[in-house]
């Protein structure tokens, strides 16, 4: 049963809030952009970083949060 996109985003946001102490400001910004539905290329453009850097930071974020799946899905699982 799907909770609906708004509730899923709310739960993901709650998980992100819980993870704030573990993330640096750039990692937090990447998470917020992912939750907005931005692509890796869009995030790279917004933050003026390379796509490779964003992908690498995504791996670091997932490692810090102890998850393996893509960041948005992982945040939803943590909140669930």
N, C-alpha and C positions, 0 to 999 in steps of 0.2 A: 504494500500500500504506500503510495507516494504521499508525502506530507505537503506537497505543493512547493513551488520554487521559493516563495517568500519565507515560509517557515524554515525550509532547508537553509536558506541564506542566513536567517536569524540564528539558527543553531551553529552554523559555521562561524558566524561573527562571535558568538559566545565562546566557542573553542579558541578563536584567535585571541580574544581578550585574556583567556586563561594562559595562553602561551606567551604573552607580552614579555614577561621577565626573562624569557629564554632567547628572545630575538633582538637583534640590533635594529636601529631605525630603518635601514635600507631593507632588511628582511621583512620587517613589519609592513613597509610600503608595498613591497612585492606581494605580500599576502593580501593586502587590501585591494590591490589592482586585480589579482586573480579572482577575488570574491565579486568584483564588479563584472567579471566575465571577459577581461582583457586577455588577448593572446600574448604569447611570449614576445613576438615581434613588437606589439603595441607597448608592452611594458618596457622593453629595451629602448624604444623610441622616447617614451615619456621620461624615463630615468636617465636618458643619454648614456646608456651602457650597451655593450654588445649583446647579441642574442646568446652567445656562448656564456657570457657572464651571468645572465639571468638564469639560464639552465643550471649552471654550477651553483648559483645561490639557492635555487630550488632544491637541489640535492642536499645542501647544507641545512636548509629549513626542515626538510623531511627528516633528516637525521636527528636534528635537535628535538623534533616532536615525536620521534620514535615511530614513524610511519613509512610505508614503502610506496603507496599509491600516489597518484597525482595529487598535488597540494589541495585543490578545492574539495575533492572527494575525501581526502584524508581528514581535512578539518571537519567535514560533516560527520565522519565516523567518530572522531574524538568527541564531538558534541552529542552524538547519539547515545 
